[in-house]
Amino acid sequence: MSTERTVTAQGLVRRACETHAGRPLATVDGATWTYGEAWERGGQLAAAFTERGLAAGDRVGLMMSNQLDYFTGLFACLRGGYAAVPMNDMLSTEEFEYMLANSGARGALVGGNFTDTLADIAPATGLGVQVAVEDPAGEQVSLSEALDTVDGTHDHPVDSDDLLMLPYTGGTTGRPKGVRHTQAGVAMAMLAHVTELEVRDGEEMLFTTPLPHSAGYVAMSALIQGAHFTVTAGFDPGDFLAVVDSEPVSWTFLVPTQIYRVLDHDALAETDVSGLETVVYGAAPITPERLEEGLEVF
């Protein structure tokens, strides 16, 4: 008889949030949540989703720009056994509608800049539960109200082959396609990211790209190491250098065009970048000349 231990993303993130409960998890617009606070808030939203009729395995759309409550939605899916459908904030109204309908999403957490959009497209989808971070519209309930109406948190045990993430492809060769990521698959990716991207214990990380895309997967992986994320709404080379100069940023993720804009910015010569020890780039090739320049500057 053999004994098999199952590793799940839910288990990895729960252990990280319990182990690092007092550490800062993420900072957005000057506001910071600890691991413990974010895990508790996610559990409360999972309870609110459950009370409103969602069941483990249901798809939940995450429809927002970079903000702290992205982690509320992600942790709610982890704790409640729901499958997250992360959607980039640069999608068109038609793309939002297609992904919600095609995924079979029954719930959604929507940011304030998309509440009207969701209210317009919801009738064409199967959504039954709509929670708005702020400024609800249509059939939406505010996140604060949803959290106030629950007593405690909700957790649903998961298996390794349960669906956790259902992101959509770019649709460059046809309509976007949902890609199934299981609990075990995401867990293995988290462990691989930490190793291959050299994320150290307590790493100070700066993310300027959308959390529903690559940045979110790296951030989720870095939870294992108790990392702290500074997250911006978007990318501006001057703002990027200002954060690197003023905060203890040691690790960041950029695409080559962003690296070029940083290297060409006037403020670079006056910025202390000595603390930035790891720059991970991807999404496109980088020219050898600019790579050498980047290695020299950083």
ZALUMNU-195300 format. One record per residue: residue in three letters; x, y, z of N, C-alpha, C in turn. Coordinates in pm, whole numbers, padded with zeros to 5 digits, always signed. Example, Ala and Ser with C-alpha at 12.3 -4.5 7.8 and 13.67 -1.06 7.14 Angstrom:
// residues 2
ALA+01319-00569+00780+01230-00450+00780+01320-00330+00780;SER+01285-00225+00708+01367-00106+00714+01290+00003+00787;
***
This chain:
// residues 298
MET+00085-00119+00000+00000+00000+00000+00089+00124+00000;SER+00057+00219-00087+00136+00341-00096+00060+00457-00035;THR+00136+00551+00019+00078+00672+00076+00118+00790-00011;GLU+00020+00871-00050+00046+00982-00142+00005+01113-00077;ARG+00096+01210-00077+00064+01342-00024+00029+01434-00139;THR-00081+01504-00125-00129+01593-00230-00093+01737-00196;VAL-00028+01804-00289+00004+01946-00273-00096+02026-00354;THR-00161+02122-00291-00256+02209-00360-00216+02354-00340;ALA-00261+02438-00432-00236+02582-00418-00305+02635-00293;GLN-00424+02583-00263-00494+02625-00143-00410+02600-00019;GLY-00350+02481-00011-00268+02447+00104-00143+02533+00114;LEU-00078+02559+00001+00044+02641+00002+00014+02784+00047;VAL-00095+02841-00005-00127+02980+00028-00177+02990+00172;ARG-00256+02893+00216-00301+02896+00355-00182+02892+00450;ARG-00089+02803+00425+00027+02793+00513+00108+02922+00511;ALA+00123+02983+00393+00197+03108+00382+00129+03219+00463;CYS-00003+03228+00451-00075+03336+00520-00077+03314+00671;GLU-00077+03189+00714-00072+03162+00858+00070+03183+00912;THR+00170+03141+00836+00309+03155+00879+00352+03301+00883;HIS+00308+03378+00782+00351+03518+00769+00239+03615+00802;ALA+00150+03576+00891+00029+03655+00918+00057+03801+00948;GLY+00165+03829+01017+00195+03967+01055+00277+04044+00955;ARG+00324+03978+00849+00404+04046+00748+00316+04125+00652;PRO+00371+04232+00593+00294+04303+00490+00286+04220+00363;LEU+00167+04209+00309+00147+04134+00185+00159+04225+00064;ALA+00077+04330+00061+00074+04416-00057+00046+04559-00018;THR+00104+04650-00097+00082+04794-00080+00036+04851-00213;VAL-00079+04917-00212-00133+04982-00332-00181+05121-00291;ASP-00133+05223-00360-00173+05362-00331-00153+05398-00184;GLY-00046+05349-00124-00012+05385+00013-00081+05302+00120;ALA-00178+05217+00082-00247+05130+00178-00183+04991+00175;THR-00166+04932+00294-00100+04802+00305-00186+04705+00384;TRP-00195+04582+00335-00260+04473+00407-00155+04370+00445;THR-00171+04310+00562-00086+04198+00601-00142+04069+00542;TYR-00061+03964+00549-00106+03833+00502-00230+03789+00579;GLY-00228+03809+00709-00342+03768+00791-00469+03843+00756;GLU-00457+03974+00734-00574+04055+00700-00632+04014+00565;ALA-00546+03993+00467-00594+03957+00333-00658+03819+00333;TRP-00600+03724+00406-00655+03588+00412-00792+03590+00481;GLU-00805+03668+00587-00933+03681+00658-01038+03743+00567;ARG-01002+03847+00497-01097+03915+00409-01142+03821+00296;GLY-01048+03745+00242-01084+03650+00138-01179+03544+00191;GLY-01158+03497+00313-01246+03399+00373-01386+03454+00398;GLN-01393+03581+00433-01523+03645+00452-01598+03655+00320;LEU-01526+03690+00211-01592+03697+00081-01637+03558+00035;ALA-01556+03457+00064-01598+03320+00032-01727+03285+00104;ALA-01739+03327+00229-01862+03304+00304-01980+03379+00242;ALA-01955+03503+00199-02061+03582+00136-02105+03520+00004;PHE-02010+03474-00075-02043+03406-00201-02128+03282-00174;THR-02088+03205-00073-02161+03082-00040-02302+03112+00005;GLU-02317+03213+00090-02451+03249+00138-02541+03295+00024;ARG-02481+03348-00082-02559+03396-00196-02577+03290-00303;GLY-02535+03166-00274-02569+03056-00363-02456+02996-00444;LEU-02333+03050-00435-02223+02989-00509-02179+02861-00439;ALA-02134+02764-00518-02086+02637-00465-01944+02612-00514;ALA-01871+02529-00442-01734+02495-00482-01736+02446-00627;GLY-01639+02492-00704-01632+02458-00845-01691+02562-00936;ASP-01776+02650-00882-01832+02758-00964-01723+02854-01008;ARG-01739+02908-01127-01643+03007-01179-01679+03146-01126;VAL-01574+03222-01091-01592+03358-01040-01502+03452-01121;GLY-01562+03548-01189-01485+03644-01267-01422+03749-01177;LEU-01294+03777-01200-01222+03885-01132-01200+03994-01236;MET-01275+04102-01222-01286+04204-01327-01248+04340-01268;MET-01119+04369-01267-01074+04493-01202-00932+04529-01243;SER-00898+04654-01221-00760+04698-01238-00682+04664-01111;ASN-00552+04689-01112-00468+04657-00996-00518+04728-00872;GLN-00554+04653-00770-00598+04708-00642-00587+04597-00537;LEU-00592+04637-00410-00575+04540-00303-00682+04432-00308;ASP-00803+04469-00345-00910+04370-00341-00900+04265-00451;TYR-00802+04276-00540-00775+04162-00628-00738+04041-00544;PHE-00660+04065-00438-00621+03955-00350-00741+03903-00270;THR-00838+03990-00240-00960+03944-00175-01031+03842-00263;GLY-01044+03875-00391-01111+03784-00484-01034+03655-00503;LEU-00903+03667-00517-00819+03548-00536-00826+03457-00414;PHE-00813+03516-00296-00816+03436-00173-00955+03377-00148;ALA-01060+03448-00189-01195+03394-00176-01208+03267-00260;CYS-01153+03270-00381-01158+03152-00466-01076+03038-00406;LEU-00960+03070-00352-00877+02968-00290-00947+02904-00170;ARG-01008+02986-00086-01069+02934+00036-01202+02866+00008;GLY-01280+02918-00087-01412+02864-00112-01417+02752-00215;GLY-01302+02722-00278-01301+02617-00378-01358+02659-00512;TYR-01368+02790-00535-01418+02840-00663-01304+02847-00764;ALA-01340+02855-00891-01241+02870-00997-01238+03015-01042;ALA-01123+03079-01030-01111+03220-01065-01096+03237-01216;VAL-01166+03336-01270-01152+03373-01410-01094+03514-01413;PRO-00959+03526-01411-00898+03660-01409-00906+03726-01546;MET-00948+03853-01548-00967+03923-01675-00892+04055-01674;ASN-00810+04074-01776-00728+04193-01790-00815+04317-01806;ASP-00775+04425-01741-00857+04547-01747-00848+04618-01882;MET-00768+04567-01974-00761+04627-02108-00854+04559-02207;LEU-00935+04464-02160-01030+04397-02247-01143+04491-02289;SER-01202+04461-02403-01319+04537-02448-01445+04484-02378;THR-01552+04560-02386-01679+04517-02328-01722+04383-02386;GLU-01705+04366-02516-01743+04242-02582-01659+04125-02532;GLU-01531+04149-02506-01444+04042-02456-01480+04003-02314;PHE-01511+04101-02229-01558+04070-02094-01682+03981-02100;GLU-01778+04022-02182-01903+03947-02192-01877+03804-02241;TYR-01793+03791-02342-01763+03659-02397-01700+03568-02292;MET-01601+03619-02219-01530+03535-02122-01619+03495-02005;LEU-01703+03586-01959-01794+03552-01851-01894+03446-01895;ALA-01949+03464-02017-02047+03369-02067-01982+03235-02102;ASN-01869+03240-02170-01803+03117-02215-01752+03033-02099;SER-01706+03099-01993-01654+03027-01877-01764+02968-01792;GLY-01886+03016-01811-01996+02973-01727-01991+03035-01588;ALA-01929+03152-01578-01916+03218-01448-02052+03243-01385;ARG-02063+03209-01257-02186+03233-01181-02171+03349-01083;GLY-02047+03393-01063-02022+03504-00972-01914+03595-01029;ALA-01906+03717-00974-01803+03811-01019-01773+03910-00908;LEU-01645+03947-00898-01601+04058-00815-01550+04164-00910;VAL-01612+04283-00906-01584+04385-01006-01533+04512-00939;GLY-01431+04572-01000-01377+04699-00952-01464+04815-00995;GLY-01446+04929-00926-01532+05044-00950-01531+05097-01091;ASN-01419+05078-01163-01413+05130-01298-01486+05043-01400;PHE-01540+04928-01356-01609+04839-01449-01750+04801-01403;THR-01801+04868-01299-01934+04832-01249-02042+04857-01354;ASP-02034+04969-01423-02134+04999-01526-02123+04900-01642;THR-02000+04866-01678-01979+04768-01785-02044+04635-01750;LEU-02020+04589-01627-02077+04461-01585-02229+04467-01580;ALA-02282+04579-01532-02427+04593-01527-02489+04582-01666;ASP-02419+04633-01766-02471+04629-01904-02467+04489-01963;ILE-02362+04413-01932-02344+04283-01998-02396+04166-01916;ALA-02424+04187-01788-02465+04076-01701-02585+03998-01754;PRO-02688+04065-01810-02803+03988-01859-02768+03886-01967;ALA-02657+03906-02038-02617+03813-02144-02528+03701-02092;THR-02503+03699-01962-02419+03596-01902-02503+03517-01801;GLY-02440+03420-01737-02509+03340-01637-02484+03385-01496;LEU-02439+03509-01479-02404+03558-01346-02525+03563-01254;GLY-02507+03509-01133-02611+03518-01034-02570+03600-00914;VAL-02437+03613-00892-02385+03686-00778-02285+03789-00829;GLN-02312+03916-00803-02223+04024-00847-02188+04110-00727;VAL-02060+04117-00696-02013+04199-00583-01920+04306-00637;ALA-01947+04431-00602-01869+04544-00650-01780+04598-00538;VAL-01653+04615-00568-01559+04669-00470-01606+04807-00424;GLU-01653+04888-00517-01711+05018-00484-01807+05058-00596;ASP-01895+05153-00567-01989+05208-00665-02069+05101-00739;PRO-02147+05019-00667-02224+04914-00735-02326+04972-00831;ALA-02359+04894-00934-02457+04933-01034-02545+04812-01066;GLY-02667+04837-01106-02755+04729-01145-02785+04635-01029;GLU-02762+04505-01050-02793+04402-00951-02677+04377-00854;GLN-02577+04461-00857-02457+04438-00776-02478+04478-00630;VAL-02410+04406-00540-02406+04440-00399-02265+04489-00368;SER-02253+04586-00279-02120+04637-00247-02041+04535-00166;LEU-01911+04535-00183-01825+04442-00111-01837+04464+00038;SER-01841+04589+00082-01851+04617+00226-01980+04559+00283;GLU-02090+04572+00210-02217+04517+00256-02211+04365+00260;ALA-02150+04305+00157-02140+04160+00152-02060+04106+00269;LEU-01952+04174+00304-01868+04129+00416-01936+04153+00550;ASP-02013+04261+00560-02080+04294+00686-02190+04194+00722;THR-02242+04126+00621-02357+04038+00645-02317+03896+00681;VAL-02187+03865+00682-02145+03728+00714-02084+03723+00853;ASP-02093+03608+00912-02036+03585+01044-01923+03483+01029;GLY-01800+03531+01023-01686+03440+01010-01646+03420+00865;THR-01571+03314+00842-01515+03285+00711-01564+03149+00662;HIS-01532+03118+00538-01572+02990+00480-01453+02925+00412;ASP-01436+02795+00436-01330+02717+00371-01390+02588+00318;HIS-01351+02552+00196-01395+02427+00137-01273+02344+00100;PRO-01263+02221+00148-01148+02137+00114-01145+02106-00035;VAL-01025+02100-00092-01012+02078-00236-00925+01957-00262;ASP-00938+01903-00382-00852+01794-00430-00754+01849-00532;SER-00650+01773-00560-00543+01819-00648-00592+01849-00789;ASP-00696+01776-00837-00742+01797-00973-00861+01892-00983;ASP-00896+01958-00872-01002+02059-00878-00955+02181-00956;LEU-01044+02242-01031-01010+02361-01110-00992+02481-01018;LEU-00884+02557-01037-00859+02678-00959-00857+02803-01043;MET-00792+02799-01158-00779+02917-01243-00827+02884-01384;LEU-00900+02978-01445-00945+02963-01582-00917+03093-01658;PRO-00790+03122-01683-00756+03242-01760-00779+03218-01909;TYR-00791+03326-01984-00817+03316-02128-00695+03358-02209;THR-00675+03291-02322-00565+03323-02411-00590+03457-02480;GLY-00488+03507-02549-00498+03637-02613-00590+03641-02732;GLY-00626+03525-02788-00717+03524-02901-00655+03571-03031;THR-00523+03553-03046-00456+03600-03168-00484+03511-03289;THR-00527+03386-03265-00556+03295-03377-00703+03253-03376;GLY-00788+03332-03317-00930+03299-03306-00984+03358-03177;ARG-01099+03310-03134-01156+03360-03010-01072+03312-02892;PRO-01061+03393-02785-00985+03350-02667-01037+03217-02613;LYS-00947+03138-02560-00983+03006-02509-00948+02998-02361;GLY-01038+02943-02281-01013+02925-02140-00915+02811-02116;VAL-00814+02838-02034-00709+02739-02006-00725+02691-01863;ARG-00746+02561-01846-00776+02503-01716-00647+02481-01635;HIS-00642+02540-01516-00530+02518-01424-00585+02460-01294;THR-00540+02341-01261-00589+02273-01142-00513+02318-01017;GLN-00564+02277-00902-00498+02306-00775-00354+02255-00775;ALA-00333+02132-00818-00198+02076-00819-00110+02144-00923;GLY-00167+02174-01040-00089+02240-01144-00041+02377-01102;VAL-00130+02454-01039-00090+02587-00991+00013+02573-00879;ALA-00004+02475-00792+00092+02455-00684+00231+02427-00739;MET+00239+02341-00838+00369+02310-00897+00429+02433-00965;ALA+00344+02512-01032+00391+02635-01096+00443+02734-00992;MET+00375+02742-00878+00419+02832-00770+00559+02794-00722;LEU+00579+02666-00698+00710+02619-00650+00817+02643-00755;ALA+00784+02620-00882+00881+02640-00990+00916+02788-01005;HIS+00815+02876-00995+00840+03020-01006+00936+03067-00897;VAL+00912+03023-00774+00999+03066-00664+01143+03026-00689;THR+01161+02904-00741+01297+02854-00767+01361+02922-00886;GLU+01291+02922-00999+01350+02971-01123+01366+03122-01127;LEU+01276+03195-01060+01283+03341-01060+01356+03395-00938;GLU+01412+03302-00857+01498+03338-00743+01429+03436-00648;VAL+01307+03400-00608+01234+03482-00511+01278+03439-00371;ARG+01337+03532-00297+01393+03501-00167+01295+03531-00055;ASP+01328+03484+00064+01244+03507+00180+01229+03658+00204;GLY+01104+03703+00215+01078+03844+00241+01113+03937+00127;GLU+01118+03887+00006+01154+03968-00111+01062+04090-00122;GLU+01121+04205-00155+01046+04327-00179+01026+04342-00330;MET+00902+04322-00377+00875+04311-00519+00789+04427-00568;LEU+00817+04472-00690+00743+04581-00751+00674+04529-00877;PHE+00540+04542-00882+00463+04500-00998+00392+04620-01059;THR+00413+04641-01189+00351+04753-01260+00261+04706-01373;THR+00251+04574-01391+00169+04516-01497+00044+04453-01435;PRO-00058+04420-01515-00186+04375-01458-00174+04245-01377;LEU-00236+04244-01260-00237+04125-01174-00311+04007-01238;PRO-00415+04029-01321-00479+03913-01384-00390+03845-01487;HIS-00275+03902-01516-00183+03845-01615-00062+03788-01541;SER+00054+03792-01603+00173+03726-01548+00208+03773-01407;ALA+00193+03903-01381+00230+03956-01250+00155+03886-01138;GLY+00028+03856-01161-00051+03791-01057-00005+03650-01026;TYR+00039+03578-01129+00088+03442-01107+00221+03444-01031;VAL+00307+03540-01065+00434+03551-00992+00408+03592-00847;ALA+00316+03688-00827+00285+03733-00691+00228+03618-00609;MET+00138+03540-00668+00081+03427-00597+00191+03329-00556;SER+00287+03307-00644+00398+03217-00613+00483+03271-00499;ALA+00508+03401-00501+00596+03463-00402+00536+03464-00262;LEU+00406+03434-00251+00345+03422-00120+00418+03318-00036;ILE+00466+03214-00103+00535+03107-00033+00653+03162+00047;GLN+00717+03266-00006+00836+03323+00055+00804+03442+00146;GLY+00676+03469+00168+00641+03582+00253+00684+03715+00195;ALA+00679+03726+00062+00723+03848-00006+00623+03961+00017;HIS+00670+04084-00006+00585+04203+00000+00579+04265-00138;PHE+00458+04295-00185+00439+04350-00319+00399+04496-00312;THR+00471+04581-00383+00424+04715-00411+00365+04710-00551;VAL+00237+04746-00562+00164+04731-00689+00117+04868-00735;THR+00142+04901-00860+00097+05027-00917-00016+05002-01016;ALA-00093+05105-01045-00206+05091-01137-00161+05070-01280;GLY-00043+05118-01312+00010+05105-01446+00159+05135-01445;PHE+00216+05152-01563+00360+05175-01572+00391+05312-01628;ASP+00476+05384-01557+00535+05509-01604+00681+05503-01561;PRO+00778+05523-01651+00919+05505-01616+00965+05598-01504;GLY+00914+05721-01501+00950+05812-01394+00897+05767-01260;ASP+00771+05725-01260+00713+05674-01135+00783+05547-01090;PHE+00819+05461-01185+00890+05337-01152+01022+05369-01082;LEU+01096+05462-01136+01225+05499-01076+01206+05564-00940;ALA+01099+05640-00924+01072+05704-00795+01045+05600-00687;VAL+00969+05494-00721+00941+05388-00624+01070+05313-00590;VAL+01149+05280-00692+01275+05209-00668+01368+05292-00580;ASP+01364+05425-00598+01452+05513-00521+01406+05528-00376;SER+01274+05524-00354+01221+05554-00221+01184+05431-00139;GLU+01162+05316-00205+01121+05195-00136+01231+05089-00147;PRO+01232+04992-00056+01338+04890-00058+01311+04781-00161;VAL+01284+04820-00286+01252+04724-00391+01377+04645-00430;SER+01366+04512-00426+01479+04427-00461+01453+04340-00584;TRP+01327+04332-00629+01289+04241-00738+01176+04305-00817;THR+01184+04297-00950+01074+04348-01032+01063+04268-01160;PHE+00946+04279-01222+00918+04213-01350+00884+04320-01453;LEU+00950+04315-01568+00927+04413-01674+00930+04343-01809;VAL+00868+04405-01908+00884+04360-02045+00991+04448-02110;PRO+01055+04403-02219+01166+04478-02277+01136+04625-02306;THR+01018+04656-02358+00989+04797-02389+00989+04882-02262;GLN+00947+04826-02150+00953+04899-02023+01098+04920-01982;ILE+01182+04819-01999+01324+04834-01966+01385+04945-02050;TYR+01352+04950-02178+01406+05053-02266+01366+05192-02215;ARG+01240+05207-02175+01192+05339-02130+01260+05380-01999;VAL+01288+05283-01913+01360+05315-01789+01503+05355-01820;LEU+01569+05280-01908+01708+05310-01942+01722+05446-02011;ASP+01618+05487-02082+01624+05613-02157+01570+05732-02078;HIS+01525+05711-01954+01462+05820-01878+01567+05911-01815;ASP+01537+06040-01817+01631+06139-01765+01660+06121-01616;ALA+01563+06069-01540+01579+06057-01395+01668+05940-01355;LEU+01703+05853-01450+01781+05733-01415+01915+05769-01352;ALA+01982+05871-01407+02115+05907-01357+02113+05955-01213;GLU+01999+06005-01168+01988+06058-01032+01917+05962-00936;THR+01888+05840-00983+01812+05744-00903+01904+05638-00846;ASP+01884+05606-00718+01960+05499-00654+01892+05366-00684;VAL+01951+05289-00774+01894+05159-00812+01975+05043-00753;SER+02060+05075-00656+02150+04972-00602+02075+04861-00528;GLY+01956+04890-00478+01881+04787-00406+01810+04688-00496;LEU+01795+04723-00623+01723+04637-00718+01819+04530-00768;GLU+01803+04409-00716+01898+04301-00743+01850+04202-00849;THR+01720+04194-00869+01667+04099-00968+01568+04170-01058;VAL+01594+04166-01188+01501+04217-01288+01468+04101-01382;VAL+01344+04055-01376+01298+03948-01464+01225+04011-01581;TYR+01259+03971-01703+01187+04023-01818+01131+03907-01899;GLY+01026+03936-01977+00964+03834-02060+00868+03897-02157;ALA+00791+03813-02226+00687+03850-02322+00741+03881-02461;ALA+00870+03914-02472+00929+03945-02602+01081+03936-02590;PRO+01151+03922-02703+01298+03923-02698+01349+04062-02661;ILE+01471+04067-02610+01536+04193-02581+01662+04200-02668;THR+01696+04319-02716+01814+04330-02802+01939+04310-02716;PRO+02042+04245-02770+02164+04221-02692+02225+04351-02638;GLU+02219+04458-02718+02277+04585-02675+02204+04641-02553;ARG+02072+04638-02555+01997+04692-02442+02009+04601-02320;LEU+02022+04470-02344+02043+04378-02232+02175+04408-02163;GLU+02279+04430-02243+02410+04464-02183+02401+04596-02107;GLU+02330+04693-02163+02314+04821-02096+02239+04805-01965;GLY+02133+04723-01966+02058+04699-01845+02141+04632-01738;LEU+02221+04535-01777+02308+04466-01683+02409+04562-01620;GLU+02455+04655-01699+02552+04752-01650+02487+04853-01553;VAL+02368+04903-01590+02301+05002-01509+02255+04943-01376;PHE+02202+04820-01379+02149+04759-01259+02251+04664-01196;
***
